[in-house]
Amino acid sequence: MSSTMYVPFAVLLPPAWAGAMSGAALITAGHLLMLPSMFALMLWRRDEYGHGHHIPWQPSPATGEQGVVAADEALA
């Protein structure tokens, strides 16, 4: 995810070096493009980002009742 945040800046850096855009435009455009690039990564790796790792409440497999999951199960 962190390398995805650098991609917009890597793409925009050559035009900034060439003088086609100012430093302020580089920072603004880089941050604006950062969100769609992170969203695209999350869609591409949906299996990793698409379920709740940090949700402590899950139904019990045996009864279907809600209960607190043990810490080691929540991290698995």
DSSP file (Angstrom, degrees, kcal/mol; ACC not computed):
  #  RESIDUE AA STRUCTURE BP1 BP2  ACC     N-H-->O    O-->H-N    N-H-->O    O-->H-N    TCO  KAPPA ALPHA  PHI   PSI    X-CA   Y-CA   Z-CA
    1    1 A M     >        0   0    0      0, 0.0     4,-1.2     0, 0.0     3,-0.1   0.000 360.0 360.0 360.0 -40.5    0.0    0.0    0.0
    2    2 A S  H  >  +     0   0    0      1,-0.2     4,-0.7     2,-0.2     3,-0.3   0.884 360.0  50.9 -67.0 -35.5    2.8    2.4    0.8
    3    3 A S  H >> S+     0   0    0      1,-0.2     4,-1.0     2,-0.2     3,-0.6   0.834 104.3  59.2 -69.7 -28.5    4.5    2.0   -2.5
    4    4 A T  H 34 S+     0   0    0      1,-0.2    -1,-0.2     2,-0.2     3,-0.2   0.813  99.6  58.1 -64.8 -29.4    1.1    2.6   -4.2
    5    5 A M  H 3< S+     0   0    0     -4,-1.2     4,-0.4    -3,-0.3    -1,-0.2   0.759 105.4  49.6 -72.1 -23.9    1.1    6.0   -2.5
    6    6 A Y  H <X S+     0   0    0     -4,-0.7     4,-2.2    -3,-0.6     3,-0.3   0.696  89.7  82.0 -86.1 -20.2    4.4    6.9   -4.2
    7    7 A V  H  X S+     0   0    0     -4,-1.0     4,-2.2     1,-0.2     5,-0.2   0.897  88.7  51.3 -56.7 -47.4    3.4    6.0   -7.7
    8    8 A P  H  > S+     0   0    0      0, 0.0     4,-2.0     0, 0.0    -1,-0.2   0.892 111.9  48.1 -59.1 -37.1    1.5    9.3   -8.5
    9    9 A F  H  > S+     0   0    0     -4,-0.4     4,-1.5    -3,-0.3    -2,-0.2   0.884 109.7  52.1 -69.9 -37.1    4.6   11.3   -7.4
   10   10 A A  H  < S+     0   0    0     -4,-2.2    -1,-0.2     1,-0.2    -3,-0.2   0.872 112.2  46.5 -65.0 -36.1    6.9    9.1   -9.5
   11   11 A V  H  < S+     0   0    0     -4,-2.2    -2,-0.2    -5,-0.2    -1,-0.2   0.876 117.7  42.2 -71.9 -37.7    4.7    9.7  -12.5
   12   12 A L  H  X S+     0   0    0     -4,-2.0     4,-1.5    -5,-0.2    -2,-0.2   0.605  95.1  80.7 -87.0 -12.3    4.4   13.5  -11.9
   13   13 A L  H  X S+     0   0    0     -4,-1.5     4,-2.6     1,-0.2     5,-0.2   0.908  86.3  54.8 -66.6 -43.1    8.0   14.1  -11.0
   14   14 A P  H  > S+     0   0    0      0, 0.0     4,-2.2     0, 0.0     6,-0.2   0.922 108.7  48.2 -58.9 -43.6    9.5   14.2  -14.6
   15   15 A P  H  >>S+     0   0    0      0, 0.0     5,-2.4     0, 0.0     6,-0.8   0.877 112.3  50.6 -62.5 -33.0    7.0   17.0  -15.7
   16   16 A A  H ><5S+     0   0    0     -4,-1.5     3,-0.8     4,-0.2    -3,-0.1   0.907 110.5  48.4 -69.1 -39.9    7.9   18.9  -12.5
   17   17 A W  H 3<5S+     0   0    0     -4,-2.6    -1,-0.2     1,-0.2    -4,-0.1   0.864 109.1  53.9 -65.3 -34.8   11.6   18.5  -13.2
   18   18 A A  H 3<5S-     0   0    0     -4,-2.2    -1,-0.2    -5,-0.2    -2,-0.2   0.590 118.0-113.6 -76.2  -9.1   11.0   19.7  -16.8
   19   19 A G  T <<5S+     0   0    0     -3,-0.8    -3,-0.2    -4,-0.5    -2,-0.1   0.558  82.9 122.8  89.8   8.5    9.3   22.8  -15.5
   20   20 A A  S   <S+     0   0    0     -5,-2.4     2,-0.3    -6,-0.2    -4,-0.2   0.682  78.7  24.1 -77.3 -17.5    5.9   21.9  -16.9
   21   21 A M  S    S-     0   0    0     -6,-0.8    -2,-0.2    -5,-0.1    -1,-0.1  -0.991  82.1-116.2-145.4 152.9    4.3   22.1  -13.4
   22   22 A S     >  -     0   0    0     -2,-0.3     4,-2.0     1,-0.1     5,-0.1  -0.290  32.3-107.1 -81.6 170.1    5.1   23.9  -10.2
   23   23 A G  H  > S+     0   0    0      2,-0.2     4,-2.3     1,-0.2     5,-0.2   0.876 121.0  52.8 -64.6 -37.7    6.0   22.3   -6.9
   24   24 A A  H  > S+     0   0    0      1,-0.2     4,-2.4     2,-0.2    -1,-0.2   0.891 109.0  49.3 -65.7 -39.1    2.6   23.2   -5.5
   25   25 A A  H  > S+     0   0    0      2,-0.2     4,-2.8     1,-0.2     5,-0.3   0.877 109.6  53.1 -66.9 -36.5    0.9   21.6   -8.4
   26   26 A L  H  X S+     0   0    0     -4,-2.0     4,-2.5     2,-0.2    -2,-0.2   0.940 111.6  44.4 -61.9 -47.9    3.0   18.4   -8.0
   27   27 A I  H  X S+     0   0    0     -4,-2.3     4,-2.1     2,-0.2     5,-0.2   0.921 116.5  46.4 -63.6 -44.6    2.1   18.1   -4.3
   28   28 A T  H  X S+     0   0    0     -4,-2.4     4,-2.2     2,-0.2    -2,-0.2   0.949 116.5  42.7 -64.8 -50.0   -1.6   18.8   -5.0
   29   29 A A  H  X S+     0   0    0     -4,-2.8     4,-2.4     1,-0.2    -2,-0.2   0.886 112.9  54.2 -65.8 -38.5   -1.9   16.4   -7.9
   30   30 A G  H  X S+     0   0    0     -4,-2.5     4,-0.9    -5,-0.3    -1,-0.2   0.915 111.8  43.6 -61.9 -43.3    0.1   13.7   -6.2
   31   31 A H  H  X S+     0   0    0     -4,-2.1     4,-0.9    -5,-0.2    -1,-0.2   0.866 113.3  51.5 -71.4 -35.1   -2.1   13.8   -3.2
   32   32 A L  H  < S+     0   0    0     -4,-2.2     3,-0.2     1,-0.2    -2,-0.2   0.872 113.4  44.6 -68.6 -35.2   -5.3   13.8   -5.3
   33   33 A L  H  X S+     0   0    0     -4,-2.4     4,-1.7     1,-0.2    -1,-0.2   0.637  98.4  75.1 -81.9 -14.1   -4.1   10.9   -7.3
   34   34 A M  H  X S+     0   0    0     -4,-0.9     4,-2.2    -5,-0.2     5,-0.2   0.910  92.1  52.7 -64.5 -42.5   -3.0    9.0   -4.2
   35   35 A L  H  X S+     0   0    0     -4,-0.9     4,-2.4    -3,-0.2     5,-0.2   0.937 109.9  45.7 -63.9 -48.6   -6.5    8.1   -3.1
   36   36 A P  H  > S+     0   0    0      0, 0.0     4,-2.4     0, 0.0    -1,-0.2   0.871 112.3  52.8 -63.5 -33.1   -7.6    6.5   -6.5
   37   37 A S  H  X S+     0   0    0     -4,-1.7     4,-1.9     2,-0.2    -2,-0.2   0.901 110.7  46.2 -69.1 -37.9   -4.3    4.6   -6.7
   38   38 A M  H  X S+     0   0    0     -4,-2.2     4,-2.2     2,-0.2    -1,-0.2   0.902 112.7  50.8 -67.6 -39.7   -4.9    3.1   -3.2
   39   39 A F  H  X S+     0   0    0     -4,-2.4     4,-2.1     2,-0.2    -2,-0.2   0.898 108.6  51.7 -63.5 -40.6   -8.5    2.3   -4.1
   40   40 A A  H  X S+     0   0    0     -4,-2.4     4,-2.3     1,-0.2    -1,-0.2   0.902 109.7  49.7 -63.3 -40.5   -7.4    0.6   -7.3
   41   41 A L  H  X S+     0   0    0     -4,-1.9     4,-2.4     1,-0.2    -2,-0.2   0.910 109.5  51.4 -63.4 -41.3   -4.9   -1.5   -5.3
   42   42 A M  H  < S+     0   0    0     -4,-2.2     7,-0.3     1,-0.2    -2,-0.2   0.865 111.8  46.8 -66.1 -35.2   -7.6   -2.5   -2.8
   43   43 A L  H >< S+     0   0    0     -4,-2.1     3,-1.0     1,-0.2    -1,-0.2   0.887 112.1  50.6 -70.1 -38.3   -9.9   -3.6   -5.6
   44   44 A W  H 3< S+     0   0    0     -4,-2.3     3,-0.2     1,-0.3    -2,-0.2   0.875 119.7  35.9 -67.3 -37.5   -7.1   -5.5   -7.3
   45   45 A R  T >X S+     0   0    0     -4,-2.4     4,-1.7     1,-0.2     3,-1.3  -0.374  75.2 147.9-110.5  51.2   -6.2   -7.3   -4.0
   46   46 A R  H <>  +     0   0    0     -3,-1.0     4,-2.4     1,-0.3    -1,-0.2   0.812  65.2  62.5 -58.4 -34.6   -9.8   -7.6   -2.8
   47   47 A D  H 34 S+     0   0    0     -3,-0.2    -1,-0.3     1,-0.2     4,-0.2   0.815 109.8  40.9 -63.2 -28.8   -9.2  -10.9   -0.9
   48   48 A E  H <4 S+     0   0    0     -3,-1.3    -2,-0.2    -6,-0.1    -1,-0.2   0.837 128.8  27.6 -85.3 -35.5   -6.7   -9.1    1.3
   49   49 A Y  H  < S+     0   0    0     -4,-1.7    -2,-0.2    -7,-0.3    -3,-0.2   0.455 103.1  80.0-105.8  -2.3   -8.6   -5.9    1.9
   50   50 A G  S  < S+     0   0    0     -4,-2.4     2,-0.3    -5,-0.2    -1,-0.1   0.488  83.4  58.3 -93.1  -2.0  -12.2   -7.0    1.5
   51   51 A H  S    S-     0   0    0     -3,-0.2     2,-1.1    -4,-0.2     3,-0.1  -0.873  89.1 -98.4-126.4 162.1  -13.0   -8.6    4.9
   52   52 A G    >   +     0   0    0     -2,-0.3     3,-0.7     1,-0.2    -2,-0.1  -0.633  38.1 169.3 -84.6  98.8  -12.9   -7.4    8.4
   53   53 A H  T 3  S+     0   0    0     -2,-1.1    -1,-0.2     1,-0.2    23,-0.0   0.827  80.7  46.8 -70.5 -31.5   -9.7   -8.4   10.1
   54   54 A H  T 3  S+     0   0    0     -3,-0.1    -1,-0.2    21,-0.0    21,-0.1   0.127  78.0 115.1-104.1  20.7  -10.4   -6.2   13.1
   55   55 A I    <   -     0   0    0     -3,-0.7    14,-0.0     1,-0.2    -3,-0.0  -0.816  43.6-169.5 -92.5 111.4  -14.0   -7.0   13.8
   56   56 A P        +     0   0    0      0, 0.0    13,-2.0     0, 0.0     2,-0.7   0.686  66.4  77.8 -75.9 -15.7  -14.1   -8.7   17.2
   57   57 A W  E     +A   68   0A   0     11,-0.2    11,-0.2     9,-0.1     9,-0.1  -0.844  55.6 152.9-100.6 118.1  -17.7   -9.8   16.9
   58   58 A Q  E     -A   67   0A   0      9,-1.5     9,-1.1    -2,-0.7     2,-0.1  -0.984  47.6 -99.1-137.7 148.7  -18.3  -12.8   14.7
   59   59 A P  E     -A   66   0A   0      0, 0.0     7,-0.2     0, 0.0     6,-0.1  -0.400  42.8-107.5 -67.6 144.7  -21.1  -15.4   14.8
   60   60 A S     >  -     0   0    0      5,-3.1     4,-2.2     1,-0.1     5,-0.1  -0.530  20.2-137.3 -69.2 133.6  -20.2  -18.7   16.5
   61   61 A P  T  4 S+     0   0    0      0, 0.0    -1,-0.1     0, 0.0     0, 0.0   0.834 101.2  44.5 -62.3 -31.2  -19.8  -21.5   14.0
   62   62 A A  T  4 S+     0   0    0      1,-0.1    -2,-0.0     3,-0.1     0, 0.0   0.926 132.1  13.2 -80.7 -45.6  -21.8  -23.9   16.2
   63   63 A T  T  4 S-     0   0    0      2,-0.2     3,-0.1     0, 0.0    -1,-0.1   0.650  87.2-127.5-109.2 -19.0  -24.7  -21.8   17.3
   64   64 A G     <  +     0   0    0     -4,-2.2     2,-0.1     1,-0.3    -2,-0.0   0.463  63.3 137.7  81.8   0.3  -24.7  -18.8   15.0
   65   65 A E        -     0   0    0     -6,-0.1    -5,-3.1     1,-0.1    -1,-0.3  -0.461  60.6-105.3 -80.0 153.0  -24.8  -16.5   18.1
   66   66 A Q  E     +A   59   0A   0     -7,-0.2     2,-0.3    -2,-0.1    -1,-0.1  -0.525  52.1 155.1 -74.9 143.1  -22.7  -13.4   18.3
   67   67 A G  E     -A   58   0A   0     -9,-1.1    -9,-1.5    -2,-0.2     2,-0.4  -0.981  47.3 -86.8-160.3 166.2  -19.7  -13.6   20.6
   68   68 A V  E     -A   57   0A   0     -2,-0.3     2,-0.3   -11,-0.2   -11,-0.2  -0.662  40.8-137.6 -81.4 131.8  -16.3  -12.2   21.3
   69   69 A V        -     0   0    0    -13,-2.0     5,-0.1    -2,-0.4    -1,-0.0  -0.698  26.8-104.7 -88.2 140.1  -13.6  -13.9   19.3
   70   70 A A     >  -     0   0    0     -2,-0.3     4,-2.3     1,-0.1     3,-0.5  -0.257  31.3-112.0 -61.4 153.3  -10.4  -14.6   21.2
   71   71 A A  H  > S+     0   0    0      1,-0.3     4,-1.4     2,-0.2     5,-0.1   0.869 117.0  51.1 -58.1 -40.4   -7.5  -12.3   20.3
   72   72 A D  H  > S+     0   0    0      1,-0.2     4,-0.6     2,-0.2    -1,-0.3   0.830 111.3  48.4 -70.7 -29.2   -5.5  -15.1   18.6
   73   73 A E  H  4 S+     0   0    0     -3,-0.5     3,-0.3     2,-0.2    -2,-0.2   0.858 107.5  55.4 -74.0 -35.8   -8.5  -16.0   16.5
   74   74 A A  H  < S+     0   0    0     -4,-2.3    -2,-0.2     1,-0.2    -1,-0.2   0.818 110.4  45.8 -67.4 -29.9   -9.1  -12.4   15.5
   75   75 A L  H  <        0   0    0     -4,-1.4    -1,-0.2     1,-0.2    -2,-0.2   0.645 360.0 360.0 -86.6 -15.5   -5.6  -12.0   14.2
   76   76 A A     <        0   0    0     -4,-0.6    -1,-0.2    -3,-0.3    -2,-0.2   0.484 360.0 360.0 -74.7 360.0   -5.6  -15.3   12.3
